[in-house]
Amino acid sequence: AVQILPEGGHLVSGVSNNLGVIVKDTNGFGLANATGIIVDSKNETIKEFTLNQFGIAKVSLSPKNKETYRVVISNEEEKISTPIKDIDNVGFNMSLFNFPKKIALMFKTNQESVPYLKGKSYILVIHNGSNVKTTTFQFNGKQSVIKTLNHKDLLYWF
């Protein structure tokens, strides 16, 4: 089985998206060290990647509007092909970057989405198991917004 998981939950056309690819064998174990590619509707290879020892890979994709894509996983025994579904033309995605003392969350959108996002505020909610922290952000006509949080603020609230 192949799972394709966009980081932040949304895959948006026209911007770079991080995808988690998880591949399990018939026994539910990760398909270790298999190779993978992402191909478009013309069967042209867009990206190449290798699954780790747990059958997991992180790969970036900048899908084009109205294009279709598939993930193809190969090892010595089989070839598995799975379509990448639910590519949104309007919306935004999220990517997380970890630094030594802080994290950065980048929210990205495409030009088609800017009019829909204009003037809207969004709330980022972070829960550490016992406490909740919130912060707001707006795109304000831009195609990306970055919010940074210190590691110490994420671990020890109140």
NORUR-V771258 format. One record per residue. RES is the residue in three letters. D_FIRST is the distance of its C-alpha to the first C-alpha in whole Angstrom. Layout:
# NORUR-V771258
{{RES | D_FIRST} {RES | D_FIRST}}
This chain:
# NORUR-V771258
{{ALA | 0} {VAL | 4} {GLN | 7} {ILE | 10} {LEU | 13} {PRO | 17} {GLU | 19} {GLY | 21} {GLY | 19} {HIS | 21} {LEU | 20} {VAL | 24} {SER | 25} {GLY | 28} {VAL | 27} {SER | 25} {ASN | 22} {ASN | 20} {LEU | 16} {GLY | 14} {VAL | 10} {ILE | 8} {VAL | 6} {LYS | 5} {ASP | 7} {THR | 8} {ASN | 10} {GLY | 8} {PHE | 10} {GLY | 9} {LEU | 9} {ALA | 13} {ASN | 15} {ALA | 13} {THR | 15} {GLY | 14} {ILE | 16} {ILE | 16} {VAL | 18} {ASP | 20} {SER | 21} {LYS | 24} {ASN | 21} {GLU | 23} {THR | 21} {ILE | 21} {LYS | 20} {GLU | 19} {PHE | 17} {THR | 16} {LEU | 14} {ASN | 16} {GLN | 16} {PHE | 13} {GLY | 11} {ILE | 12} {ALA | 14} {LYS | 17} {VAL | 18} {SER | 20} {LEU | 21} {SER | 24} {PRO | 23} {LYS | 26} {ASN | 27} {LYS | 26} {GLU | 23} {THR | 20} {TYR | 17} {ARG | 14} {VAL | 12} {VAL | 12} {ILE | 10} {SER | 13} {ASN | 14} {GLU | 16} {GLU | 14} {GLU | 12} {LYS | 11} {ILE | 8} {SER | 10} {THR | 9} {PRO | 12} {ILE | 13} {LYS | 15} {ASP | 18} {ILE | 20} {ASP | 23} {ASN | 27} {VAL | 29} {GLY | 28} {PHE | 27} {ASN | 25} {MET | 25} {SER | 25} {LEU | 26} {PHE | 28} {ASN | 29} {PHE | 33} {PRO | 35} {LYS | 37} {LYS | 35} {ILE | 32} {ALA | 32} {LEU | 30} {MET | 30} {PHE | 29} {LYS | 29} {THR | 30} {ASN | 31} {GLN | 35} {GLU | 34} {SER | 33} {VAL | 36} {PRO | 38} {TYR | 36} {LEU | 36} {LYS | 39} {GLY | 41} {LYS | 38} {SER | 38} {TYR | 35} {ILE | 34} {LEU | 32} {VAL | 32} {ILE | 31} {HIS | 31} {ASN | 31} {GLY | 31} {SER | 34} {ASN | 36} {VAL | 35} {LYS | 36} {THR | 36} {THR | 37} {THR | 37} {PHE | 37} {GLN | 38} {PHE | 37} {ASN | 41} {GLY | 40} {LYS | 38} {GLN | 35} {SER | 34} {VAL | 35} {ILE | 34} {LYS | 35} {THR | 35} {LEU | 35} {ASN | 37} {HIS | 35} {LYS | 38} {ASP | 38} {LEU | 34} {LEU | 35} {TYR | 38} {TRP | 39} {PHE | 43}}
